[in-house]
Amino acid sequence: MPHLLHIDSSIQGEQSVTRKLTARVAAAWRAAHPDGTVTYRDLAAEPLPHLDAFGGLARLVAPDEHTPAQAESWAVSEELVNEIKRADVLLLGLPLYNYGPPSSVKSWVDHLIVPGLAFDPATGTGLLGGREFLVLAARGGGYGEGTPREGWDHAEQWLPHGLAMTGLEPRFITAELTLAASNPAMESLIPLAEESLAAAEREIDGLWARAMA
């Protein structure tokens, strides 16, 4: 039975572009897989604990030597890795905050970098590959080639590197200039923002179109 893991991270609730896009993907996936199941995780509503001095070294210590705090941190990582291993498709909403990913997404990634669970420490081979990984990204401005802040998007640049050891390979579908409608200084960019969002929606709608046909 096909299984989807759907993860949101935006703190903006109903105003979130990434939440609207991930919901559109999830709806398209359900339509193409009516017998499928879904696991949902909201990193904004239920943030994961960041790695700290008490439990964060659990990934470098043999499980039978864990302190209580390390055992608790290891259990979180094990749960997150197993969520991915059960999924055929992984869906992540990734807004851009202060030119980087939400700290909740960074914490999620940190918890996934676990030797023996997410990668083979002897060979460096990732153990989470072989599944579709869709990242629905949104950014308020434009950071592409030739723009005044070219390269300032450190979320989309970082994620493939952050997860490289796991074997997960993200495919990005991105809507940009999302602040154009609410920022008077960006008013002239509204048509480009609308075009970017429409292109993202078209790409989503085509993801499983062949399966639907």
trRosetta pair geometry for C-beta under 8 A, 3 or more apart (Angstrom, degrees):
i j d omega theta_ij theta_ji phi_ij phi_ji
1 35 6.0 -114 -137 136 92 98
1 36 6.5 153 169 -117 81 43
1 37 6.1 50 135 -4 121 105
2 33 4.6 -78 70 -156 140 144
2 35 7.2 98 31 87 89 81
2 36 4.1 -42 83 -107 95 105
2 37 7.6 170 93 25 52 64
2 88 5.0 -67 -150 29 79 150
2 89 7.5 27 178 1 106 102
3 36 6.4 178 -83 -166 30 89
3 37 5.1 -17 -113 68 81 90
3 38 7.4 167 -161 -85 62 30
3 39 7.1 28 178 -5 105 98
3 86 5.6 -58 108 142 157 84
3 87 5.1 -118 108 -118 98 49
3 88 5.5 122 51 3 64 88
3 89 7.7 -174 96 32 47 71
4 26 6.6 145 137 -128 152 80
4 29 5.3 94 -83 134 149 151
4 30 7.8 -85 11 -63 150 72
4 33 7.6 149 -34 66 112 144
4 36 6.2 57 -11 154 99 131
4 37 7.4 -169 28 95 72 43
4 38 4.7 -17 68 -110 101 79
4 39 7.3 -169 94 30 53 64
4 87 6.3 47 -151 -146 17 103
4 88 7.1 -47 -73 56 51 83
4 89 4.9 -19 -114 70 77 103
4 90 8.0 165 -161 -87 57 24
4 91 6.3 13 -177 -2 102 118
5 38 7.8 157 -89 -159 23 59
5 39 5.0 -14 -113 66 70 104
5 41 7.3 3 -176 7 90 108
5 83 5.5 110 -124 156 137 95
5 84 6.3 -86 21 -99 168 48
5 86 7.3 111 -60 77 114 88
5 87 3.8 -66 -12 -83 108 150
5 89 7.2 -172 29 94 67 53
5 90 4.9 -11 65 -116 109 68
5 91 6.7 177 91 27 55 72
6 22 6.3 127 -163 167 99 114
6 26 5.2 22 -104 -91 143 126
6 38 5.8 7 -1 -169 118 109
6 39 7.0 173 26 85 72 49
6 40 4.9 -20 72 -108 104 73
6 41 7.4 165 88 26 54 64
6 91 4.7 -9 -113 68 62 119
7 22 7.9 -109 72 -148 40 152
7 40 7.7 163 -82 -160 39 49
7 41 4.8 -12 -110 69 82 99
7 42 7.8 175 -156 -84 54 27
7 43 6.4 40 -177 -23 99 107
7 90 7.5 1 6 -175 112 83
7 91 6.6 167 26 91 67 62
7 92 4.8 -8 70 -109 109 70
7 93 6.8 -147 105 20 62 75
7 108 7.4 103 -175 -143 151 162
8 16 7.7 91 -168 118 119 159
8 18 7.0 145 -143 118 83 103
8 19 5.4 43 -140 -104 133 84
8 22 5.8 -167 -87 61 90 158
8 40 7.9 6 3 -169 98 92
8 41 7.6 -176 29 94 62 54
8 42 5.2 -9 64 -119 101 71
8 43 6.8 -157 93 23 49 79
8 44 6.7 -55 119 10 90 107
8 93 4.5 14 -127 31 61 133
9 18 7.4 -26 53 109 77 148
9 42 7.9 168 -82 -166 35 50
9 43 4.3 -8 -108 60 80 121
9 44 5.6 124 -169 -41 36 91
9 92 7.3 18 -11 -173 116 85
9 93 5.5 -169 24 85 77 88
9 94 6.7 28 45 -99 130 43
9 95 6.8 -147 90 19 94 89
9 101 8.0 -1 124 -180 157 91
9 102 4.8 -178 153 48 119 145
9 104 5.2 180 -149 84 103 119
9 105 5.0 8 -129 -57 166 99
9 108 7.9 -102 -92 -8 127 141
10 13 7.7 -131 114 -13 101 24
10 16 3.7 117 116 -132 155 140
10 17 7.8 162 -96 46 159 54
10 18 4.9 158 -42 56 128 114
10 19 5.3 -106 45 -36 132 100
10 44 6.0 -46 84 -42 30 149
10 93 5.9 -64 -17 131 98 130
10 95 4.8 88 -98 -19 93 133
10 102 7.5 -158 -93 -49 35 147
11 16 7.9 145 58 -80 29 122
11 44 4.7 -176 -87 -146 60 130
11 102 7.3 153 -23 -123 99 135
12 15 4.4 -91 161 77 108 96
12 16 4.0 143 73 -69 103 82
12 19 7.5 -150 73 1 88 124
12 95 7.5 110 4 -75 118 165
13 16 6.3 158 65 -14 22 103
13 19 7.5 -52 166 13 17 166
14 19 7.5 -104 -114 88 25 142
16 19 3.8 72 89 9 122 110
16 20 6.6 175 98 -11 68 81
16 93 7.4 52 154 170 130 145
16 95 6.9 -94 -149 -62 101 134
16 138 7.8 155 -179 44 72 152
17 20 5.8 -57 -153 36 34 110
17 21 6.3 29 153 -16 68 109
17 95 7.3 119 55 -100 90 100
17 138 4.0 137 87 -121 122 162
17 175 5.6 -123 163 78 135 135
17 178 4.9 -93 -31 -133 156 147
17 197 7.4 -104 -151 -113 122 111
18 21 5.6 -57 -145 40 34 110
18 22 6.1 31 158 -17 70 105
18 93 3.5 118 152 -169 114 105
18 94 6.4 -175 -128 43 145 30
18 95 5.0 -120 -12 -57 137 83
18 136 5.3 140 -149 111 77 100
18 137 6.9 -15 -102 -134 111 18
18 138 4.8 -133 -55 7 84 117
19 22 6.0 -52 -140 39 30 106
19 23 6.2 33 157 -21 63 107
19 93 5.9 30 -72 -131 47 166
20 23 5.8 -55 -148 36 28 112
20 24 6.5 31 151 -22 62 105
21 24 5.5 -51 -150 32 34 113
21 25 6.6 35 151 -17 65 102
21 93 6.9 138 69 -115 96 97
21 136 4.0 176 112 -175 122 137
21 138 7.0 167 2 -51 139 113
21 173 7.0 -171 177 103 132 113
21 175 6.7 -164 -66 -5 142 126
21 200 6.2 -41 -122 144 129 128
21 201 7.6 -119 -117 -83 85 68
21 204 6.7 -156 -162 -67 81 148
22 25 5.5 -50 -149 36 37 113
22 26 6.2 39 152 -20 67 105
22 91 5.6 128 -147 153 97 116
22 92 7.6 -88 -104 132 128 11
22 93 4.3 -76 -36 -63 136 106
22 136 4.9 -157 -65 37 74 146
23 26 5.6 -52 -144 38 32 112
23 27 6.3 34 155 -20 64 105
24 27 5.8 -53 -148 35 30 111
24 28 6.5 29 153 -17 63 106
24 201 6.6 -69 166 -129 166 80
24 204 5.1 51 119 143 115 156
24 205 7.7 -54 165 -62 114 73
25 28 5.7 -58 -150 38 31 110
25 29 6.2 31 153 -20 67 106
25 91 5.5 170 109 -136 137 136
25 134 6.1 -178 -156 115 153 149
25 136 6.3 -142 -17 -55 138 133
25 173 8.0 152 -75 49 126 148
25 204 5.3 -104 -80 -146 74 112
25 207 6.9 46 -136 5 84 161
26 29 5.6 -53 -146 36 31 112
26 30 6.3 32 155 -19 65 104
26 38 6.7 61 -155 -127 111 145
26 91 6.5 -174 -69 86 84 171
27 30 5.8 -53 -147 36 31 110
27 31 6.4 32 154 -20 63 105
28 31 5.7 -54 -149 34 31 112
28 32 6.4 20 156 -9 65 110
28 204 6.1 174 -8 159 154 87
28 205 6.4 -155 -101 -115 139 41
28 207 5.8 96 125 51 141 115
28 208 5.8 151 152 34 97 108
29 32 5.9 -65 -149 44 30 104
29 33 5.9 -19 165 26 69 112
29 36 6.9 -79 147 79 93 160
29 89 6.3 -149 -131 77 141 157
29 91 7.6 -117 -23 -51 152 141
29 207 7.5 -36 -71 102 75 134
29 208 6.4 119 -104 -11 48 148
30 33 6.4 -78 -130 63 24 77
30 34 6.9 63 169 -99 64 46
30 36 6.5 -136 -116 62 54 114
30 38 7.2 -37 -80 -46 104 130
31 34 7.3 5 -153 -67 24 81
31 208 7.5 156 79 86 88 127
31 212 6.3 11 127 -101 105 116
32 207 8.0 -120 -11 99 155 89
32 208 3.5 -51 -66 138 166 143
32 211 4.2 65 -160 96 114 129
32 212 5.3 -79 -97 -60 85 81
33 36 3.4 40 130 -24 118 128
33 208 7.7 -82 -24 -159 87 162
33 211 7.6 -11 -54 149 72 148
39 83 5.9 -144 113 -152 154 100
39 86 7.2 69 -11 89 143 127
39 87 7.1 -103 35 -78 116 107
41 46 7.4 -99 -166 66 74 114
41 83 7.1 28 -35 -171 138 162
42 45 4.0 21 114 30 127 110
42 46 5.8 90 77 21 82 88
43 46 7.1 -76 -122 72 23 62
43 47 5.9 55 177 -110 65 57
43 48 6.6 -39 -136 -7 92 91
43 102 7.2 135 109 103 125 135
43 104 3.9 139 151 150 114 127
43 105 6.5 108 110 -67 167 58
43 107 7.8 160 -160 64 121 107
43 108 6.0 -63 -106 -50 141 127
44 47 6.9 11 -132 -66 18 87
44 102 7.4 -54 -82 179 90 160
44 104 6.2 -146 -77 10 51 169
47 104 4.8 -106 -126 -112 95 109
47 107 7.0 66 -180 56 91 153
48 76 6.4 127 -155 179 106 133
48 80 7.6 16 -108 -70 148 138
48 104 6.6 119 26 -157 83 75
48 107 4.6 179 79 126 106 122
48 108 5.9 130 16 -76 146 64
48 111 6.1 -83 162 -25 151 148
49 52 7.3 -68 162 -7 105 109
49 55 7.5 37 116 62 139 136
49 73 7.0 -102 86 -109 128 84
49 76 6.6 -129 38 -69 102 173
49 107 7.1 -175 95 -169 26 135
50 103 7.2 -30 -85 162 122 110
50 107 4.9 -95 -97 -105 64 117
50 110 7.4 48 -152 56 61 153
51 55 7.3 -124 -144 90 60 78
51 56 3.4 90 179 -122 90 109
51 73 7.1 82 -118 -155 70 136
51 107 7.3 178 -12 -135 73 78
51 110 5.2 -116 -18 149 122 140
51 111 7.6 -177 -58 -70 97 68
52 55 6.3 48 57 38 84 77
52 56 5.2 177 52 -32 27 113
53 56 6.5 -18 -72 24 16 117
54 67 7.6 -107 178 91 73 136
54 69 4.0 -71 149 158 101 160
54 70 7.6 -141 142 -52 60 65
54 73 7.9 155 100 -36 77 130
55 58 5.6 -4 177 -32 72 116
55 67 7.6 -128 -99 75 65 102
55 69 3.9 -125 -68 149 91 86
55 70 4.9 175 -139 -87 66 39
55 71 7.9 -92 -133 34 107 37
55 72 5.8 -72 -116 68 148 90
55 73 3.2 149 152 -28 121 131
55 74 7.7 -131 -176 -18 103 67
56 59 7.9 -41 166 14 51 96
56 73 6.4 -133 -76 -159 31 165
57 60 5.0 -59 -172 45 78 109
57 61 5.8 66 130 -19 92 112
57 70 6.5 -48 74 -109 73 117
58 61 5.9 -73 -141 44 33 103
58 66 5.8 30 -130 -122 93 112
58 70 3.8 157 -89 -166 92 84
58 71 7.1 173 -124 -58 128 23
58 73 4.5 176 -3 83 143 111
58 74 4.2 -139 163 -56 140 92
58 77 7.4 -176 93 7 127 136
59 74 7.4 161 -67 -101 59 84
59 77 7.0 121 -76 -71 105 175
59 113 7.0 46 -160 103 166 75
59 114 5.2 -124 -122 -120 113 69
59 115 6.5 119 -179 16 92 85
61 65 5.2 -118 171 87 102 108
61 66 6.0 132 105 -86 122 63
61 70 6.0 -17 59 -174 138 155
62 65 4.6 71 66 12 88 109
62 66 7.8 -125 96 -37 48 73
63 66 5.6 -20 -158 -21 43 117
63 71 7.6 85 -160 -109 76 80
63 74 6.4 145 -115 179 91 166
66 70 3.9 -146 -155 97 90 112
66 71 4.2 124 124 -61 137 78
66 74 6.1 -77 -110 -4 152 141
67 70 4.6 93 47 9 75 104
67 71 6.9 -137 90 -7 37 87
68 71 5.7 -54 -145 35 30 113
68 72 6.5 31 155 -20 64 104
69 72 5.7 -52 -150 34 32 112
69 73 6.5 30 152 -16 65 106
70 73 5.7 -54 -146 39 34 110
70 74 6.1 38 154 -21 67 106
71 74 5.6 -51 -144 36 31 114
71 75 6.4 36 154 -25 63 104
72 75 5.7 -51 -152 30 30 114
72 76 7.0 34 150 -20 61 100
73 76 5.8 -50 -157 29 36 113
73 77 6.8 34 149 -15 65 104
73 111 7.9 -139 -178 -119 79 94
74 77 5.7 -56 -153 38 36 112
74 78 6.2 37 151 -22 69 107
74 114 7.9 114 -140 -132 72 132
75 78 5.6 -51 -144 36 32 114
75 79 6.4 37 154 -22 64 104
76 79 5.8 -55 -152 34 30 112
76 80 6.5 24 154 -15 65 108
76 111 5.7 -78 120 -144 101 135
77 80 5.8 -60 -148 38 31 108
77 81 6.2 28 157 -17 68 108
77 111 4.5 -155 -98 -176 76 81
77 112 7.0 177 -149 -81 86 25
77 114 4.9 124 162 -64 135 142
77 117 6.7 120 138 73 105 161
78 81 5.9 -55 -144 39 29 109
78 82 6.2 27 158 -17 63 110
78 114 7.6 -145 -72 147 57 174
78 117 6.4 -122 -107 -121 65 151
79 82 5.9 -61 -148 39 26 109
79 83 6.6 34 152 -27 62 102
80 83 5.6 -46 -153 25 33 116
80 84 7.0 29 152 -13 62 101
80 108 6.7 -177 -151 -155 145 76
80 111 5.1 73 35 118 156 123
80 112 6.0 -102 118 -78 123 78
81 84 5.9 -58 -159 36 36 108
81 85 6.3 33 149 -20 69 108
81 112 6.1 137 -81 -132 82 70
81 114 6.2 -82 -56 42 143 132
81 117 4.6 19 166 157 175 117
81 118 5.5 -121 -119 -66 121 91
81 128 7.1 -113 -149 -83 82 121
82 85 5.4 -52 -141 37 38 113
82 86 6.4 38 158 -21 67 103
83 86 6.2 -60 -155 33 27 108
83 87 6.7 23 151 -23 62 113
84 87 5.7 -63 -152 31 35 113
84 90 6.0 6 -131 -89 86 133
84 112 7.4 53 -12 -127 150 120
84 128 5.3 4 129 -147 136 119
84 131 7.4 178 177 51 83 153
84 168 7.6 -66 -164 -78 142 128
85 128 6.9 -96 -75 -117 72 79
87 90 5.2 99 112 -71 146 76
87 131 6.1 90 104 -173 83 154
88 131 5.8 -166 -169 -138 30 103
88 132 7.1 24 143 26 67 94
89 131 6.5 -163 -86 174 27 97
89 132 4.6 -15 -117 70 79 106
89 133 7.8 177 -162 -78 54 32
89 134 6.9 8 -177 3 100 108
90 131 6.0 80 -10 120 100 122
90 132 7.0 -178 29 95 67 55
90 133 4.6 -7 66 -114 109 73
90 134 7.1 173 89 28 56 64
90 168 7.2 -40 55 -139 154 124
91 134 5.1 -8 -111 68 70 103
91 136 7.2 18 -173 -8 88 107
92 105 7.4 96 -177 -128 124 116
92 133 7.4 6 5 -175 110 85
92 134 7.3 171 27 92 66 54
92 135 5.0 -18 70 -113 100 73
92 136 7.1 -175 91 26 47 71
92 170 7.6 -58 44 -121 125 120
93 135 8.0 147 -101 -162 14 58
93 136 5.1 -28 -108 70 63 102
93 138 8.0 -7 -170 5 87 104
94 101 6.2 -49 -157 -126 99 98
94 102 7.8 -150 -146 11 57 95
94 105 6.3 71 -118 -107 86 163
94 135 5.2 3 2 -175 130 104
94 136 6.8 154 23 76 75 46
94 137 4.5 -28 77 -100 102 78
94 138 7.6 160 87 20 56 62
94 155 5.7 163 164 157 113 127
94 156 7.3 128 118 -77 139 70
94 159 6.8 -41 -124 -64 158 150
95 102 6.4 56 62 -39 91 109
95 137 7.4 151 -92 -156 23 56
95 138 5.3 -24 -112 64 71 94
95 139 7.5 144 -166 -82 57 49
95 155 7.8 -102 108 -143 31 175
96 99 6.6 9 176 -115 106 20
96 100 7.2 123 -157 52 70 14
96 101 7.5 -58 -116 -90 49 39
96 137 7.2 54 -41 -175 92 97
96 138 6.9 -133 6 96 86 51
96 139 4.0 26 15 -109 141 88
96 140 6.9 -128 71 6 109 76
96 153 5.9 -66 -116 -133 143 88
96 155 5.0 -144 -106 8 77 139
96 156 7.8 -40 -82 -19 110 90
97 100 6.4 -42 73 71 70 65
97 101 7.1 24 34 155 92 17
97 102 5.2 77 8 -83 136 63
97 155 7.8 91 25 -66 63 133
99 152 4.9 -76 -134 166 119 89
99 153 6.7 -129 -155 -103 67 29
99 154 5.4 53 146 15 82 102
99 155 7.8 -170 157 -22 35 87
100 154 4.6 -26 -97 81 74 109
100 155 5.6 127 -173 -64 33 80
100 158 7.2 29 -147 1 84 149
101 105 4.4 -93 163 74 122 128
101 106 5.7 144 88 -49 116 85
101 154 7.6 -103 -15 106 72 75
101 155 4.0 125 -66 -125 72 95
101 158 6.4 -113 -16 69 117 132
101 159 6.8 111 -70 -67 141 95
102 105 4.9 95 64 2 84 99
102 106 7.3 -149 99 -2 47 85
103 106 5.2 -50 -150 37 43 116
103 107 6.3 47 150 -22 69 101
104 107 5.7 -50 -150 34 32 113
104 108 6.6 39 148 -23 63 102
105 108 5.4 -47 -149 32 37 116
105 109 6.5 37 152 -17 66 102
105 155 7.8 52 81 -147 150 106
105 159 7.8 -42 153 -101 128 106
106 109 5.8 -55 -151 37 32 110
106 110 6.3 35 151 -22 65 105
106 162 7.7 -110 -127 -142 65 154
107 110 5.5 -51 -146 34 33 114
107 111 6.4 32 156 -19 65 105
108 111 6.0 -60 -154 36 29 109
108 112 6.7 27 150 -22 62 108
109 112 5.6 -60 -153 31 35 113
109 113 7.0 34 155 -27 67 100
109 159 7.5 -143 -85 -134 142 68
109 162 4.6 1 -178 150 151 126
109 163 6.1 -102 -136 -69 106 83
110 113 6.2 -54 -155 22 34 108
111 114 7.5 -7 165 -42 47 111
112 118 5.3 106 168 -93 73 158
112 128 7.4 -19 -174 -30 117 163
112 163 6.9 -2 96 -120 142 86
112 166 5.8 -14 147 -79 116 145
113 118 6.3 -103 -121 69 24 145
113 119 7.6 -9 -151 10 59 119
113 165 5.9 64 -131 65 92 135
113 166 7.1 -103 -95 -54 59 100
114 117 4.0 -1 100 49 119 118
114 118 4.9 99 49 7 75 104
114 119 7.7 150 75 25 44 76
115 118 7.7 -56 -73 50 17 76
115 119 6.3 -52 -113 74 52 83
115 120 7.8 42 -158 -176 74 14
115 121 3.9 33 -156 -63 123 115
116 120 7.5 65 -91 -117 36 42
116 121 6.4 -19 -45 -12 72 107
117 127 7.0 -156 137 67 30 142
118 126 6.9 -30 157 -150 72 72
118 127 5.6 -171 -173 50 23 101
118 128 5.5 -16 -147 -26 79 118
118 165 6.9 71 120 112 108 94
118 166 4.5 -46 174 -115 111 92
118 167 8.0 -165 173 18 75 91
119 124 6.4 -11 171 -163 121 37
119 125 6.4 169 -159 85 76 39
119 126 5.1 -42 -102 -106 91 46
119 127 5.7 -162 -87 -1 29 91
119 128 8.0 -56 -60 1 68 91
119 165 4.6 -63 -48 158 157 91
119 166 6.0 -106 -53 -96 98 40
119 167 7.2 157 -95 -19 86 93
120 123 4.6 13 100 44 125 94
120 124 6.7 -36 76 20 79 14
120 125 4.5 17 30 50 117 90
120 127 6.4 116 -36 -54 76 106
121 124 7.6 30 -150 -72 23 47
124 165 7.0 -92 -166 -140 77 85
125 167 7.2 24 167 -67 62 120
126 129 5.1 86 102 -24 118 106
126 164 7.6 -125 -66 152 133 41
126 165 6.0 152 -88 148 93 36
126 166 4.7 67 -146 136 112 22
126 167 2.3 175 110 -37 129 88
126 168 7.0 -140 178 -8 144 54
127 166 7.0 -67 47 -160 61 61
127 167 6.3 165 24 10 19 135
128 131 7.4 -61 164 26 68 114
128 166 4.3 -12 36 168 124 100
128 167 5.0 161 59 60 62 99
128 168 5.1 -23 105 -49 114 93
129 166 7.3 151 -46 128 73 65
129 167 2.9 -93 -34 154 101 113
129 168 6.3 -151 -88 -67 60 34
129 169 6.8 42 -127 -9 98 95
130 167 7.3 3 -5 143 74 128
131 168 7.7 -29 61 -115 93 81
132 171 7.3 -35 -167 15 81 127
133 168 5.1 90 -64 -170 163 96
133 169 6.2 150 42 71 125 44
133 170 4.9 -84 117 -100 114 53
133 171 6.5 138 83 11 65 77
134 170 7.5 103 -134 -156 9 73
134 171 5.6 -33 -107 68 57 97
134 173 6.6 0 -169 4 97 112
134 207 7.5 0 -97 -125 149 144
135 156 7.8 152 118 -118 140 80
135 159 6.6 109 -112 121 163 164
135 170 4.4 19 -15 -168 126 123
135 171 6.8 168 21 74 80 41
135 172 5.0 -32 75 -102 106 64
135 173 7.2 166 83 25 53 66
136 173 5.5 -22 -109 71 64 98
136 174 7.9 160 -165 -87 41 40
136 200 7.6 96 -146 -176 88 124
136 204 7.9 30 -104 -86 116 121
137 155 6.8 159 -139 108 120 121
137 156 5.6 35 -132 -80 168 108
137 172 5.5 -10 4 -156 125 104
137 173 7.1 160 24 77 75 43
137 174 4.3 -20 73 -106 104 87
137 175 7.5 -179 95 29 57 59
138 174 7.0 168 -82 -157 35 65
138 175 4.9 -8 -111 67 85 93
138 176 7.3 175 -156 -85 50 39
138 178 5.2 30 180 -32 108 152
139 142 7.6 130 101 -87 115 30
139 143 6.6 -58 138 3 157 113
139 153 5.8 -51 -100 -108 159 120
139 155 7.7 180 -82 41 110 126
139 174 7.1 2 6 -170 99 111
139 175 7.8 175 27 93 59 53
139 176 4.9 -8 62 -121 94 81
139 177 7.8 28 92 -26 75 32
139 178 6.8 151 83 10 27 106
140 176 8.0 -4 75 -164 9 61
140 177 7.2 22 165 -144 35 19
140 178 5.2 -79 -107 61 48 84
140 179 3.6 34 -165 -19 101 117
140 183 7.7 84 176 -18 112 140
141 147 7.9 144 149 166 102 145
141 149 6.5 32 122 54 143 136
141 152 7.9 1 80 78 130 128
141 176 7.1 -26 105 -177 29 97
141 177 6.5 23 -153 -96 23 53
141 179 6.7 -19 -59 34 60 118
141 186 7.7 -131 -111 -103 73 140
142 147 4.9 -159 113 -110 95 155
142 149 7.8 131 87 57 53 95
142 176 5.2 93 -99 148 69 131
142 177 5.4 3 -52 -63 96 93
142 189 7.4 -144 -17 -154 125 142
142 192 7.5 -19 -67 130 142 137
143 147 5.9 -132 -128 72 20 141
143 149 5.3 -58 -114 105 81 91
143 150 6.1 130 -179 -124 60 27
143 151 6.5 -141 171 21 102 17
143 152 4.8 -126 -130 51 126 82
143 153 4.1 159 72 -22 153 100
143 176 7.5 -139 16 -140 75 137
144 147 5.5 89 58 -9 60 120
144 150 6.6 -35 111 -118 23 82
144 176 7.7 171 -26 51 106 177
145 150 5.9 56 -118 -133 29 127
146 150 6.5 110 25 -75 20 130
147 150 5.0 143 58 -64 74 75
149 152 4.0 -29 164 -1 103 139
151 157 7.6 43 -156 -58 67 151
153 156 5.2 10 138 28 119 104
153 157 6.3 134 104 -13 75 99
154 157 5.5 -56 -135 50 42 115
154 158 5.5 46 164 -29 70 116
155 158 6.0 -60 -142 35 20 107
155 159 6.5 26 164 -33 60 104
156 159 6.4 -41 -139 16 28 111
156 172 5.8 47 -141 -113 113 156
156 174 6.9 -5 -92 -88 146 139
157 160 7.9 -77 177 31 28 95
157 161 7.5 2 146 3 63 119
158 161 5.8 -80 -161 48 43 107
158 162 5.4 40 154 -28 84 113
159 162 5.5 -55 -138 35 30 113
159 163 6.3 4 170 2 66 111
159 170 5.6 2 122 9 123 157
160 163 6.5 -72 -145 50 25 94
160 164 6.4 56 152 -68 63 87
160 169 7.0 31 -133 -141 99 56
160 170 5.7 -123 -80 34 81 103
161 164 5.5 -20 -148 -24 33 119
163 166 5.0 -53 -175 34 78 118
163 168 4.6 -51 155 66 130 112
163 170 7.1 95 51 -27 143 104
173 200 5.2 116 162 -146 96 87
173 203 5.1 -171 -130 98 119 135
173 204 6.3 114 164 -63 164 83
174 196 7.6 -47 116 -180 73 109
174 200 6.5 -126 81 -94 23 120
175 178 6.0 73 123 -70 102 107
175 193 7.9 60 174 -166 91 69
175 196 5.2 123 -149 130 61 99
175 197 4.6 46 -139 -96 126 64
175 200 4.5 -71 -63 -10 91 155
176 193 7.3 -116 102 -117 53 68
176 196 5.0 -95 45 -176 70 161
177 180 4.7 22 162 -34 96 119
177 186 6.8 178 -161 179 92 132
177 189 5.1 -132 -157 147 135 122
177 192 5.6 61 30 102 170 98
177 193 3.7 -124 107 -88 110 89
177 196 5.9 125 35 21 104 147
178 181 8.0 -42 175 18 45 97
178 193 6.3 146 -88 -153 29 116
178 197 7.5 101 -99 -71 84 111
179 182 5.7 -77 -163 56 64 95
179 183 4.6 37 147 -10 100 124
179 186 6.0 88 104 37 85 160
180 183 6.4 -68 -121 47 20 94
180 186 4.2 -119 -121 131 61 117
180 187 7.0 131 -179 -102 80 20
180 189 4.4 -125 -118 91 127 96
180 190 4.7 176 138 -84 122 55
180 192 7.3 159 -76 65 164 85
180 193 4.0 -151 27 -30 139 148
181 190 5.9 89 -81 -118 67 103
181 193 6.7 -139 -32 97 86 154
183 186 4.3 48 86 19 108 111
183 187 7.7 -139 96 -46 59 61
184 187 5.7 -7 -161 -39 45 111
186 189 4.7 -51 -179 37 84 120
186 190 7.4 119 129 -51 81 67
186 193 7.9 71 148 -42 119 134
187 190 6.1 -17 -170 -24 45 111
189 192 5.0 -55 -167 45 71 115
189 193 5.8 78 133 -29 85 99
190 193 5.5 -54 -145 35 34 114
190 194 6.3 33 158 -19 67 104
191 194 5.8 -54 -147 37 32 110
191 195 6.3 33 154 -20 65 107
192 195 5.5 -53 -147 37 32 113
192 196 6.3 36 153 -22 65 104
193 196 5.7 -53 -148 33 31 111
193 197 6.5 27 155 -14 64 105
194 197 5.9 -55 -147 38 31 109
194 198 6.2 31 155 -19 65 109
195 198 5.7 -56 -144 39 29 111
195 199 6.3 32 155 -22 64 106
196 199 5.8 -54 -149 33 29 111
196 200 6.6 30 152 -18 63 104
197 200 5.7 -54 -152 35 33 112
197 201 6.4 32 152 -18 66 106
198 201 5.6 -54 -148 37 33 111
198 202 6.3 35 153 -21 66 104
199 202 5.7 -51 -147 34 32 112
199 203 6.5 33 153 -19 63 104
200 203 5.8 -55 -151 35 31 111
200 204 6.5 34 151 -20 64 105
201 204 5.6 -52 -150 35 34 114
201 205 6.3 32 154 -19 66 107
202 205 5.7 -56 -145 38 31 110
202 206 6.5 23 157 -14 63 111
203 206 6.0 -65 -151 40 30 107
203 207 7.2 57 149 -56 61 83
204 207 5.8 -27 -163 -19 38 115
205 209 6.8 50 142 -67 65 110
206 209 4.9 -39 -142 -12 50 128
208 211 4.3 -37 -179 37 90 121
208 212 6.0 98 121 -26 83 93
209 212 5.6 -56 -150 36 35 113
209 213 6.3 35 152 -21 67 105
210 213 5.6 -52 -147 34 33 112
